[in-house]
Amino acid sequence: MTLKQKTLKGLGWSFIDNFVAQAISFIVTIVLARLIVPAEFGVLGIITFFIAISTSFVDCGFGAALIQKKDATQTDCSTVFYFNIAVAILLYGLLFFTAPFAESFFNIAGLTLLLRVACIGLVINAAGAIQFTLLVKNIDFKTKTKISITSDTLAGVIAIILAYNGFGVWSLIWKTVLGQSFSAIMLWLLNSWRPTLIFSFKSFKELFGFGYKLTLSGLIDTAYRNIFYPIIGKNFSSSILGFYTQAEKFSSLFSATLTTNIQRVSFPVLSSIQDDPEKLKLGYRKIIRSTMMITFSLMLGLAAVAKPLIVILIGEQWLPAVPYLQLMCFSAMLYPLHAMNLNIIIVKKRSDLFLKLEIIKKLIHLPLIFVGIYLGVDALLIGMILLSFISYFLNSYYSAGLINYSFKAQIVDVLPLLIVALIVSLIVWCITLLGWNNWLTIILQVITGILLTIITYEIMEQPNFGEMKEIVFDTMRKVLLSEKQNPKL
């Protein structure tokens, strides 16, 4: 199988994995949002902060180091496996004993027990971390897809049953823990790798030398992305935090799916051609243009249909989440660009530069966070939009020198795509001003958005749009041909 075929296959399965997993999670969230009050979603947001920070410490960048290392051995994998388990147990013990302080700080009754149960997932995830990393390294997203769909579905169904029977926030906690448990079990069942009784300090030192800077970078980024949970929970209310987390779920349905897929697949692929500068630049440029054509349209389109979408799916009690969602869409639309530029820096083994960039970007945003505390959640989100554009400039400026693909060249490639998406989404948003029924409004918005986007790109003769059409039509032809050759009896 050629690199191109392997990449397309990996992207295909990765998109299926994330899209279906996000769709399942989204459907479950919609049902739970009708059974659980916003304040209880806010409590989960606070717990998410502690879990996210701890998870960054567990990995320590070893996953990326193993993927980047072309000749990773059984000794390397076993060393990382035992390290992950040890750190996860240590962190769980720390969270277990400090949970009462968190309950006192946020003044949320019962937070101690909730946190202690939820954080069990740290150890569970650590047990399957190497299995997951090896699937990514081998671009085997078909197996990962089976695992995520099965585990998410089972955990989601159980959570809905619990919520229906009045378990409230515990439904959300058990959804998380059970999903992690099912996933870890299946990773072991469907992956042939097993650890051996060996721990190499030489291997640890080599991998840690590359990974610790990524860990610090990831920790800074994770803390930043999740810091709004405790800030909102402490300075405002659990209900407002609930609106914020729900808006974030809607936003991440597209932005996180696209970013994760592109980053997950492009990293091992670009790593495999890191020694061929021209090939690396060409492949990277193609990925950027295709990805941003989709991302700009989806994220700005989501902002345009936010109001009728939220009312239809989770009810009018969630209307305060609409402006949060719209602002999030404007900052999240650049996430794939951030991820791809940072991937280049990692591929080129510049983890030191990666760390430097994360520190600079977060220092820039600190004043905006303090302003937001006094001016409200809207101000926090506007600050995120501003930082998103600044971050893109910094990431692309430094990655440009590594592959000779300048910030200006990137802008020339993606600016026409952004302009098209902005114009189309503005027209689509204007439909909400007609004051029609929510169902009629959103149907008209979606049809209008799709038709205007297709017509505009056809008139522009955008090359990436033509390539995507070819892929879609080719896939449909193969499916139809398969049906003809294998008719149902």
N, C-alpha and C positions, 0 to 999 in steps of 0.2 A: 504494500500500500504506500503510495507516494505521500509526501508531507502535506500537499494540498488536500488530498483525499482524507488523510487522517485528521487534518484541521477541520474540514467541512463536516466530517462525521462527528468529531468532538463537539463542534459548535451546535450541530443539530441536536445531539442528545443532551447537551448542556442546556440548551434553550428549552427543550421538552421538560427536562428535569426541573429547572427553576420555574418555568411558566406553570406547569401542572402543580408543582409544590406550592407556588404562590397562589394559584387559583384555589387550591384546596384550603390553604390557610385563610384566604380572603373570604371564601364561602363560610367557613367555620366562624370567622370573626363577625361576619354579618349576622349569623344566627345568635352568637353569644352577645352581640351588642343589643339585641332585642330582649335578652333575658337577664343581662347584668347591667347595673347602673354605671354611669361614667366614672364615678369616684373609685370604684373597684378596679377599673382599667388603670386609673391613676396609681393605685397601690402597686400594680404589676410593673408600671413604668419605673418606680423607685427600685424595686427588686432587680429589674433588668440592668440598672446602672451597676450594681454590685457584681452581678454575674458577668457582665461585659468586661469590666476592668480585670476581674480575676482570670477570665479566659485568656486575655492577652498575656498574662504572666505564665500560664500553663504552657503555651506553645513556644514562647521565647524565640520565635523566628525560625525554629528548626524545620518546620514544614516547608517553608520557602527555600531553606538551605538544601534540603534533600532533593527538591524538585530541580533546583539550579545546578546541583552537582551531577555531572553526567555519569560518573562511575560510583554511585552510592552503593554501599555494600550491606550485607546482612548485619555486620557489626555496627554500622552507622544506624540502621533502623532500630536494632535492639537497644542501643544506647539511648536513643531519643525516646523510645517507648517507656523505658524504666524512669527516665528523667521526668517525662510528662506525668506519669502516675504519682511519683513522689511529690512533685510540686502541687498537683491537684489535691492530694490528701492534706498537705500542709496548709494550703489556702482554705480548704473546707473547715479545718480545725480553727483557723483564725476567724473566719466568718461566723462559725458556730458560737464562739465565746464572745464575739463583739456584737452579735445581733441585738441584744437588749439595749445597747447604746444607740443603735440606729432607731429602734422603736421610740426611745425617749427623745431623740433629736427631732424626728419627724412627727412625733405625737400621734402615732397611728396604732391603735390597740390591736394586738395580735400579730404585729409585724415580725416579732422575734421568731415565732414558730413558722410563719410563712417563709421567711428568709432561710431558715435552717433546712426546711424541706426542699425548697427550690434549688439551693446551692449544691445538693447532692448531684445535680447534673454535671458539675465540674469534673467529678471523678468518672462518671459514666462517659462523658465526652473524651476524656483523656485515654480511656481504654480503647477507643476506636479511632484515635487521631491518626496513627501511622497507617492504618488500613485505608482511611480516607485519602491521606497524602499520596499513597502509592497508586490509588485509582486516578488521581489527578495527574500524577507524573506520567502514567501510561496512557493518558487521555482516554480512559475507560469510563466515559460518562453514562454508558448504557447501564452498567451495573449500579452506578450511583443513582440513576433515575429510578430503577426498581426499588431501591432501598428507601429513598426519600418519599416516593409516592405512597408506598405501603405504610411506613411509619407515621407519616403525617395524617393519612386517612384514619388509621386506627386511633391515634391520639385525639384527633378532632372529633370523632364519633363519641368517644368516651367523655370528652369535655362537654359536649352538648347534652349528653344524658345527665351528667352531674349538674350542669347549670339548670336544666329543666326541673331537676329535683331540689333546687334551692341551695346549692353549694356555693354560689356566688364566686368570690375571688379564688376559692380553692379549685374551681373548675379550670381557671387559667393556669394555676400552678401545676396541677396534675397534667394538663395538656403539654406543658413544657417538659416536665420530667419524664413522662411516658414516651413522648416523641423521641427524646434523646436515648431512652432505654431501648426502644424498638430498633432505632437506627444502629446503635452500637452492636446489638445482637446480630443483626443482618449483615453488618460489615464483616463480622467474624465468620459468619456462615458462608458468605458468597466470595470471600477473599482468601486465597490460599496461603498468604504470608502468616508466619507465626514467629514470635520472638524466641531467641535462644538465650541461655543463661550466660550472658556476657555483657559487660559494660566497659567500654574503652574510653579512657580519659583523653587519649590522643584524638580519637574521633570526636569526642565531646568538644575539645578545644578548637578543632578545625571548624566544626559546624557552628559552634557558639561565636567564633570570630566573625563569621558572616552574619549570623542570625540575631545577635544581641542588639545591633543597631536597628534592625527591622523591628525588634520587639519594643524598643524604646519609642520608635516612630509610631508603631501600631498602638502602643499604650497611650501616647499623647493624642493620637487621632481618635481612639476609642473613648478616652475620657472626654474629649471635646464633643464628640457626637452624642454622648449620653449624659453630659453634664446638665443638660436642660431638664432632665427628669428630676433630680434633687433640687435644682434651683426653683423650678415651677412648683414642685410639691411643697417646698419649704416656705417660699415667699408668696405663693398665691393660694391654691387649694387643690385637693385631689380631683375635684370635678374638672377644673380647667386643665389639669394634667391629663385627665382622661380624654378631653377633646383633642389635646395636642397629640397624644399617642394614637388616637384613632385616625387623625389626619395623616400622621406619619405612616400608618399602615397602608392607607390608600396611595400615598405618594410612592412608597417603596415597592408597591406591586409592580410598577414598571421600571423605576430608576434602579432599584436594588437588583432586580432580575437581570436587566441589561448589563449593569456594571459587573455583577458577579460572574455572569457568563463570559463576557469579554475578557475580564481579568483572569479568570480561571483557565480559559482555553488559550488565550494569547501568550500567557507567561511561559508555559512549557514549550509552545510552538516557537516563539521568538527566541527562547533560550537555545533551542536546537540549531538555530541559524545565526547565533550571536557573532560568529567569526566571519560572516559574509556581509559587510557593510551595505552594499547595494541592495542585496536581497532583503536584508533586515528593514531598510528604509522603505522599499517598495511595498513590502507586506504590511508594515505599520501604517503607511499612508492610506492604503486601501481599507484597512480595518477602521481607521478613524472616519473616513468619509461615509462608509456604509452604516456604521454604528450611529453617527450623529444625525444622519437623515431620519432614522427611525426614532431616535431619542427625542429630538426637538419636536417632532410631530406628536409623539405620544404624551410627553410631559406638558407641553403647552395646550394640547387638546384636552388633557385631564383638567387643567386649570379652568378651561372654558366651560366644561360640563359639570364642574364640582357641585354646584347647588342642587340641580335636579338629581344628580347621581346619589348624593348622600341622603336626600329626603326619601328617595325610592328604596334604597337598600337598607338603611338602618333607622329611618324615621326622623321626624321633625325635632325630636329632643336633642339630636346631634347637630343641628344647624350652626351653633357657634364654632364648629370645627371647619366650616367652609372657608373662611378667610385664611385660616392656618394652612389648609391644604393648598390653596392657590399660591400663597407665598412660598411654600415648600417646593412646589413644582418648578418655580423659577430658579431656585438654588440647586435642586436635584438634577436639572437638565444637563448640567456640566459634569456630573459625577463620572460618567464613562470616560470623558476626556482626562480628568484627573487620574483615573485608574490606569489608562493606557500610557500616559506620560511617565507615571511613576514606575510602571512595568519596565519601560526602557531603561530607567536608572538602575533597577534591580538586575535586569538581564546583563547590563554592562558592569555588574559587580560593584556598583558605587553605593553601597548601603550607608556609607558615611555621609554622602550627599543627601540621601533619602532622609536620614535623621535630621540633618541641618535644615532641610526644607520644612519638615514638620514643626520644628521648634519655631522657626521664623513665622510661619503662617498662624500658629496658635497665639504667639505673642501679639501679632497684629490684631487678633480678634478679642483679646482680653478686655480692652476698653469697651468694646461693643457689648460684651456680656454684662458688664457693670451698668451700662446705660440701660440695657434691657430690663434689669432687675427693677429699676425705678420707673421706666416708661411702659412696661408691660410685654406680653408675649409677642405682640405684633412687631415691636421694636427688635426683639431678639431674632425674629425670623428675617426681618429686613437686613439685619447685620449678617445673617448667614448668606443671604444673596450677595451682598457686597464682598464678603470673604471668598465666596465661590469664584467670583471673577478674578479677584486678586490671586487666589491660589492657582487658578489655571494659568495665569501669566507666569507665575514663578515656576511652576512645574514644567511648562513647555519651554521656557527660556533656558533652563538648565539641561533638559533632555535634548534640546536642539543641537548642542555642541557634540553630543555623543553619537548622533546618527546623521548629522547634517540636514536636519529638517527644521527650519527656523520657525519661530513663533509667527512671523509674518506669513510664511507659507501655509502654516496651519490655518490661520485666520482666512486666507484667500480660499482655502478648501472648504471651510465650514460656514463662513458668513452667509453665502447665498442660501444655504439650507436653513439657517436660523431665520432669515428674512421671510422666506416662504412660510415657515411654521408660524411666525408671529402674525403675518397677515391673515392666514387661514384661521388661526385660533381666535383672532379678534372678530372676524366675521361670524364664527361659530358662537362666540360668547354673546354677541348682539342678539341672537335668537332668544336668549333668556329674557330680554327686555320686552318681548311680546306678551308676557304674562300668561302663556298658555298652560295647559295641563302638563305636569312634570314628565309623564310618559311620552306625550306627543313632542314636547320640547327636546328631550334627549335623543329620541329617534331621528328627528329632523337634524339635530346637531351632528350626530354621528354620520349620517348619510352625506350631509353637506361637507363635512370635514374630509371624508374619504374621497369624494368626487373632486373637490377643489384641489386636493393634494396631488392626485393622479394626473389630472388635467394640466396642472402647473408644471409638474416634472416632465410630462410628455412634451409640452411646448418648449421647455428649456433644453430638452434632449440630454438630461442629466445622465452621464455614463453609469454611475452606480445604481441608479434606478433601473436602467436597462438590464444590468447584470442581475439584480434581484428578481426582476420579472422573469428572466430566463431560468433562474433557479426554481422559482415557483412553478412555472409551466413545465419544466423538465421533471420536477417531482410529481406533478399531476399526471403527466404522460406515463411515468413509470408505474404509478398506482393503477391507472386505467389499464395499462398493458398487463399488469399482474392479475387484475380482476378477470381479464379476458382469457388469460392462459390458465387461470385457476378458478373457473366458475364454481359458484356454490351449488352443491348437489341438492 
